C-alpha cells in the first residue's frame, strides 16, 4: 500500500516514544483540494487505523484510497527537512508538497 524509504523510517523512529506511531491522514483543503495530515498516536483503536507499516506508520483507512502506492521519503534541504509523500495517484500538487489533487 505505502512504502517508506530508509531515511523516512530512521527519522520517524527519532520522534517516536515507546509504543507511538506516526499517523498519516488526508483532509479536504489546501491549494490543490486535499492535504496530508501528520500526527502521533500512542494508542490505536482497532478499527480506526491501518496495520502498522514498518512498525512506525499507521494510515487513516479513509485516506488509503488517496495515497495508494505512495512512497514516503524524508527530505533534507538547505531550508529545512520534512516528510514527503510521492503520490502516484495525484494529478496536481502545490509547490510546497503539502496538498494534492486527484
DRENDO-1510 file (C-alpha; in Angstrom, 1 decimal, always signed):
<recs>
REC; n; res; u; v; w
REC; 1; UNK; +0.0; +0.0; +0.0 .
REC; 2; UNK; +2.6; +2.6; +1.1 .
REC; 3; UNK; +6.3; +2.2; +1.1 .
REC; 4; UNK; +8.7; +4.1; +3.4 .
REC; 5; UNK; +12.3; +4.9; +2.5 .
REC; 6; UNK; +15.1; +4.1; +4.9 .
REC; 7; UNK; +15.6; +7.8; +5.6 .
REC; 8; UNK; +12.0; +8.3; +6.4 .
REC; 9; UNK; +11.9; +5.3; +8.7 .
REC; 10; UNK; +15.0; +6.4; +10.5 .
REC; 11; UNK; +13.5; +9.9; +11.0 .
REC; 12; UNK; +10.2; +8.6; +12.3 .
REC; 13; UNK; +12.0; +6.4; +14.8 .
REC; 14; UNK; +13.7; +9.5; +16.2 .
REC; 15; UNK; +10.4; +11.2; +17.0 .
REC; 16; UNK; +8.6; +8.2; +18.5 .
REC; 17; UNK; +8.4; +7.3; +22.1 .
REC; 18; UNK; +7.6; +3.8; +23.4 .
REC; 19; UNK; +4.5; +2.5; +21.6 .
REC; 20; UNK; +3.9; +5.6; +19.5 .
REC; 21; UNK; +3.2; +5.6; +15.8 .
REC; 22; UNK; +3.4; +8.3; +13.2 .
REC; 23; UNK; +0.0; +8.8; +11.6 .
REC; 24; UNK; -0.9; +9.9; +8.1 .
REC; 25; UNK; -4.4; +11.0; +7.0 .
REC; 26; UNK; -5.9; +13.2; +4.3 .
REC; 27; UNK; -8.4; +16.0; +4.6 .
REC; 28; UNK; -10.0; +18.4; +2.2 .
REC; 29; UNK; -8.3; +21.7; +1.8 .
REC; 30; UNK; -5.0; +23.2; +0.8 .
REC; 31; UNK; -4.1; +24.7; -2.6 .
REC; 32; UNK; -4.9; +21.6; -4.6 .
REC; 33; UNK; -8.0; +20.1; -3.0 .
REC; 34; UNK; -6.6; +17.7; -0.4 .
REC; 35; UNK; -3.8; +17.9; +2.2 .
REC; 36; UNK; -1.8; +15.4; +4.1 .
REC; 37; UNK; -2.3; +15.4; +7.9 .
REC; 38; UNK; +0.6; +14.1; +10.0 .
REC; 39; UNK; +0.4; +13.2; +13.7 .
REC; 40; UNK; +1.5; +10.9; +16.5 .
REC; 41; UNK; -0.7; +8.3; +18.3 .
REC; 42; UNK; +0.1; +6.3; +21.3 .
REC; 43; UNK; -2.9; +4.0; +21.5 .
REC; 44; UNK; -4.7; +2.9; +18.3 .
REC; 45; UNK; -8.3; +1.9; +18.3 .
REC; 46; UNK; -8.5; -1.3; +16.4 .
REC; 47; UNK; -11.0; -0.1; +13.8 .
REC; 48; UNK; -9.6; +3.4; +13.2 .
REC; 49; UNK; -6.1; +2.9; +11.8 .
REC; 50; UNK; -4.4; +0.5; +9.4 .
REC; 51; UNK; -1.9; -2.1; +10.5 .
REC; 52; UNK; +1.4; -0.5; +11.3 .
REC; 53; UNK; +3.7; -0.1; +8.3 .
REC; 54; UNK; +7.4; -0.8; +9.1 .
REC; 55; UNK; +6.3; -0.6; +12.7 .
REC; 56; UNK; +6.4; +3.2; +12.6 .
REC; 57; UNK; +3.5; +4.4; +10.5 .
REC; 58; UNK; -0.3; +3.9; +10.5 .
REC; 59; UNK; -2.7; +5.3; +7.9 .
REC; 60; UNK; -6.2; +6.5; +8.4 .
REC; 61; UNK; -8.4; +4.0; +6.5 .
REC; 62; UNK; -10.4; +6.9; +4.9 .
REC; 63; UNK; -7.1; +8.1; +3.4 .
REC; 64; UNK; -6.0; +4.8; +2.0 .
REC; 65; UNK; -7.6; +5.3; -1.4 .
REC; 66; UNK; -5.9; +8.7; -1.9 .
REC; 67; UNK; -2.4; +7.5; -1.1 .
REC; 68; UNK; -2.4; +4.0; -2.5 .
REC; 69; UNK; +1.0; +3.2; -3.9 .
REC; 70; UNK; +2.7; +6.2; -2.4 .
REC; 71; UNK; +6.3; +6.4; -1.2 .
REC; 72; UNK; +7.2; +8.4; +1.9 .
REC; 73; UNK; +10.6; +9.9; +2.0 .
REC; 74; UNK; +12.5; +12.2; +4.3 .
REC; 75; UNK; +13.9; +15.2; +2.5 .
REC; 76; UNK; +16.7; +17.4; +3.9 .
REC; 77; UNK; +17.3; +20.7; +2.1 .
REC; 78; UNK; +19.0; +23.9; +2.9 .
REC; 79; UNK; +15.7; +25.5; +4.0 .
REC; 80; UNK; +14.7; +22.6; +6.3 .
REC; 81; UNK; +13.7; +18.9; +6.4 .
REC; 82; UNK; +10.4; +17.2; +6.1 .
REC; 83; UNK; +8.5; +14.0; +5.3 .
REC; 84; UNK; +7.4; +14.0; +1.7 .
REC; 85; UNK; +4.7; +11.8; +0.1 .
REC; 86; UNK; +5.4; +10.8; -3.5 .
REC; 87; UNK; +1.9; +10.0; -4.6 .
REC; 88; UNK; +1.3; +8.3; -8.0 .
REC; 89; UNK; -2.4; +9.0; -7.9 .
REC; 90; UNK; -2.2; +12.7; -7.5 .
REC; 91; UNK; -2.9; +14.7; -10.7 .
REC; 92; UNK; -1.5; +18.0; -9.3 .
REC; 93; UNK; +0.1; +19.4; -6.2 .
REC; 94; UNK; +1.1; +22.7; -4.7 .
REC; 95; UNK; +4.7; +23.9; -4.8 .
REC; 96; UNK; +5.4; +23.0; -1.1 .
REC; 97; UNK; +4.0; +19.4; -1.5 .
REC; 98; UNK; +1.6; +19.8; +1.4 .
REC; 99; UNK; -1.5; +19.5; -0.8 .
REC; 100; UNK; -2.6; +17.4; -3.8 .
REC; 101; UNK; -5.4; +16.8; -6.2 .
REC; 102; UNK; -6.8; +13.5; -7.6 .
</recs>
